[in-house]
Amino acid sequence: MKIGELSHATGVDADTIRFYEKTGVLPPPARQTNGYRAYGPEHVDGLSFVRHCRALDIPLADVRRLLNFTSRPDEDCEDINRLVDEQIARVRARLTSLKALEKQLTTLRARCSVGHQAKECGILGELVSAAREG
């Protein structure tokens, strides 16, 4: 199949597919005599795997490492466990950060009630003041 067909089959943009090839995340496809890329079922499977990993917000370098394990099924999976544990730690750190952000926004929202003009808005005043300080 051509790149457009692969893109349609997997829901991944053609430019992203080319990027994954360039960075070694996906293996390069064979070339037809006319120079077009010729993708096979292994590319659909690989790209679907990458897409799922990216949906879990796993960094591309780690996706590449995971893909290497798919071709070595007899390897010990300790590194896979460690990789996922690191991703869990990143997600937990992000959650902590998001909770702090939520608290800041809630505090900011409490600075203004409904029915004011913009010049009297506590939220806008706080944002302007913070921007001048920062």
C-alpha positions, 0 to 999 in steps of 0.5 A: 500500500502507498503512504496515503493508504497507510495513513487512512488505515491507521489514522496517522498523518502521512507527514508523521509517518515520514517522521517516524521513518526518518527517526527510526521508529518505523522501519523504512518500506520497500520502494516500488520501481516508480520510487513510491514507498510500498507498505505492508501489514508489518507497517500497519501493525507497527504504526498502530503500536506506536499510535497506541503508545503515543496515546499513553503519552509514552515518549518516542525514544521509549516507544522505539525501545518497546518496539525493539522488544517486540522483535525479541520476544524471549528477552527479559521484560525488566526493562519494559517494566522499568520503562512503564514505571518511569512513565507512571512517575511522569504522569503522577508528576503531571497530575500533581502539577495539574492539581496545583494549576487547578488550585491557582485557577480556582483562587483566581476565579474567586477574585471576581463575581459576575456583573462587573465591567472589565476594568473592575474585574478581579481576575483581569486585575490579578493577571495584569498585576502578575504579568507586570511582576513576572 
